[in-house]
């Protein structure tokens, strides 16, 4: 494994030297071999094992400093309170990828915290990041999971753990906010050049590299959130320090995958005002981008920044329309716009499972209503919608079998339901990782039938719908 350290070269204004502090009786309990192969990482190497686990001190490992708007309020200094950037490795695609350890111990930015993570949160992030990747959502990924006998104290003592994460970049909107509001213009310029060189080199050849890069950031963010909305994913903590400059979903905390369709669903028990509710995510994305654009007010004119932001809504809507056309087996945006509002009204009224409905719709054959009508109370209303839907499907010109095959390839059978994550966590805390691995297998292949794991595709039982997830991890 060849570690590179480009971010460390930016200097002390951007980070602090920090070492990973291994946990007591730490064990490697899960390793992502396919991701490791892509990154040319050989876990069988003793040296590599020591580097990844923190047993070997790295001269350039660091924790990043940044700021951020958290639930609408600005925090002028945040940072990696429990994360350590080990360095970067080059993937088979020639790009650099960060290796970032979560739960690595206290850092200068821990704010009196212990810098640790618990097994519960590490398992949730491992499962979510791999599930999102399988659903074609840009995301950080999980490379290695370590458990331990070290107690970490939250509401109660829990098992300490570490999660080694991989992403194209861990630079957040909050990095730019930190230097802008600190008045550190030279460092802000340095960060801009770094991002152009490492993440957006194609923009450097344009007439206005910064404008081109920011436009691409806006579009990537819009496409990411469009994918969230299409699959029914809620991030839970959409603070600017949790938004990636490379357009990847990062920092999985109190996230959730929608089960019963609720447009104003809030997965984060700590979000008392519903700021980051599912239906509000597109608007919050734009709000966060607005915060980001302020950081370049000395580089670009106001009209230029407004023009860049104006790319957001059409990019998000266009991408969302395309995703929903695929989910519904349609070929016309107009049909999507005409059919979706009525469908969502039905799903909300019936408390219909979002994922289950679209998977059932993928199996729908012309004129065969019964199995879908059996899912609802108001059969007549759904029947009227299905008749309109059939007309739209027929207009598309595809054979019904072709459309269904395409729909089955984009409508997952398996999603990460909260109760399934809970069951995997409870078992792992008792030393049994089989439920975790069984769940991980279907989440990384969510469109397959997996008849041996049929129970993992079932709706949540009533007790599973009342589980609470908060920022505590």
PyMOL commands that set and color helices and strands:
alter all, ss='L'
color gray80, all
select helices_A, chain A and resi 7-10+33-38+46-53+119-134+173-181+185-198+201-205+209-231+240-242+278-294+302-309+311-328+333-350+354-362+370-373+379-395+400-408+418-429+434-443+451-457+462-465
alter helices_A, ss='H'
color red, helices_A
select strands_A, chain A and resi 15-17+27-31+62-64+68-70+73-75+83-90+96-102+117-118+141-153+157-167+233-234+256-257
alter strands_A, ss='S'
color yellow, strands_A
deselect
rebuild
show_as cartoon
